[in-house]
Structure formats: C-alpha cells, structure tokens
C-alpha cells in the first residue's frame, strides 16, 4: 500500500483537476492532449540540459585535475539540485522558444496551437 | 531539435522516472551490478572512503555506515586487521582518522587498525593501501564499499595485486524503499556507470 500511495494520490488530484477543468472552467479535451505534448517537450529539453550540464561538468572536473594541482571530486555532479536547475533551464528555454516564434520561422514545422 | 524528438526524449524520461521511483527496477540494476563472488574470511578488511567528514568534523552518514560495517566484520572475526580509508579533507581530522577513532571507541585494538588518508579516488586508494599492506604480506582483503561501486572497486584492487572478496551483505537484493530512496540509488547507479566507463578508458580496471 505504501508503495502505491503517492501514485494514487497524484492520480486522484489529476482526475479532480481534469473534472474541474472540463466542467467548471470549460477547458477542451483536445487542449489536454496538446498540453501533454508540450509538457513532454519541456521534459525533453530538461534532459538535453541535464546531459549537457553533466558532460560539460565532467569535462571541467577532469580538465581541472589534469591542468592544476587542485583535486575536484566527480561526485560534485551527483546532486539533485542539478536536476532541478536543468528543469528550470528547460522550462525557460521552452517558453522563450514558444514566445518568440519569428526566430523559428522556416526552421521548424508549424506549431499545433 | 525538432518538437517530435523532444517529445520522444521527454516521454522516455518521464517513463524512466516513473519506473525508477515506483518500481524496484533500480534495486534490480544495483543488485545486477554487484559481484556474485562469495564472501569469506580474509587477512584484512578494507573500508573504502565514502562521504567524508562534515564541516562540524563528524563523519557523514554514508561514511559512518562504512565504518560501522568494517567494525562489525572485524568483531565477527572475518579478518584480524581493519583498514580505514578516507578523504584527506576534514576538520580537525580526515575521514580515515575519524573512522579509526570510532573503531577504537567500539573496542577494536589500535594494533588492529590501519589508516590511509591521502587517497582521493578508488584507484589511488588501491595503490596506497597496497603500499601500506605490502610490508605485512597481506594479499587477501575483504572490501567494504557501496553495492553499485563494489564491482569496479574489486577490479581496481585486484589490478593493484590483491585477492579480493566482497563484504557479505553486498549481495542482498532489496526490493523495498521509498521513491526518494530509489531516486537516490538511481543517481548512485548512474554515477557508478559513468565511473566504470571512465576507469575503463583510463585503463584503471
């Protein structure tokens, strides 16, 4: 029971939000599908930033060890705050990209909303 | 990068997160990464550095757990000597010395304790501990390390010239844990996989 408590809790509030959205706020079901797509895009951007941060961070740590007498542990990268910061980078970049469509004209397929 | 590719990457990331947090998948991967070799008595117990010392001078939880594992194994009679390794950073003393203090207060005689406090990586630990134990003609050691890192550590110490057996509880498959614990284990496993690639590329083992 303990193992499924959090997923059940989130499922419950998600269903409640869906019902409120559809019946009280008049949101469309098609809009929800598009929102899922956008959310996955932001998650994808988060992964891109996380991989970039880890790769560049690892290179900097190894270069610092090689080029100076100073020892820096690779475990400095093993921190949950890097995931949160990467998520913020991904969300910010995603919204920047969305709010300045002119920069993407001719380079990406048209958006679906 | 196209929207479709980003969505696919995001979908895989979300799915991976759900699998890692809410199923025992990471526990199984961690268990799979541990060596299958059986544990048996050795000439020395070697407790690898892990976690270091906090700013207050106290051992971190991870380091304390490793120290206690070494002390318990010694008290069970699995080896007549225990080697505490640890990062040289620490105030007023380093990790290895702080661990040795705890072992002495738990009744381990000072003559049965050796410290190695200058190594900063697993490879350096293997080299320095080999230099320390060579004069005592010690070849067979029991390693105390975290489960994901045990396989790499064993290879590095074998490369340094030791016969290595893992600490007995490295082989336990644990399906339990809260999502946060599993995500923490996921980070540990990911870092260990990166370390394995690095150690292979660098030729350490």
Contacts between the chains, C-beta under 8 A, distances in Angstrom:
chain1	res1	chain2	res2	distance
A	2	B	178	7.7
A	3	B	22	6.9
A	4	B	22	7.5
A	6	B	22	7.5
A	6	B	179	6.2
A	7	B	22	5.7
A	37	B	3	7.8
A	37	B	7	5.8
A	39	B	10	7.4
A	40	B	6	7.4
A	40	B	7	4.3
A	40	B	8	8.0
A	40	B	10	3.6
A	40	B	11	5.2
A	40	B	14	6.8
A	41	B	3	6.0
A	41	B	6	4.5
A	41	B	7	5.5
A	41	B	10	6.0
A	42	B	10	6.9
A	43	B	9	7.6
A	43	B	10	3.3
A	43	B	11	7.6
A	43	B	13	5.1
A	43	B	14	5.5
A	44	B	1	7.9
A	44	B	5	7.3
A	44	B	6	3.5
A	44	B	7	6.2
A	44	B	8	7.2
A	44	B	9	3.8
A	44	B	10	3.4
A	44	B	11	7.9
A	44	B	13	6.9
A	45	B	6	6.1
A	45	B	10	7.6
A	46	B	10	7.6
A	46	B	13	7.1
A	47	B	9	5.2
A	47	B	10	6.9
A	47	B	13	4.8
A	48	B	1	7.0
A	48	B	6	7.7
A	48	B	9	7.1
A	54	B	194	8.0
A	58	B	194	7.2
A	71	B	120	5.0
A	73	B	120	7.2
A	74	B	191	7.3
A	74	B	194	7.5
A	74	B	195	7.1
A	74	B	198	7.8
A	75	B	191	6.9
A	77	B	191	7.6
A	78	B	187	5.6
A	78	B	188	7.6
A	78	B	191	4.9
A	80	B	183	7.9
A	80	B	187	7.3
A	108	B	2	6.7
A	108	B	3	6.8
A	109	B	2	7.3
A	109	B	3	6.9
A	111	B	3	7.6
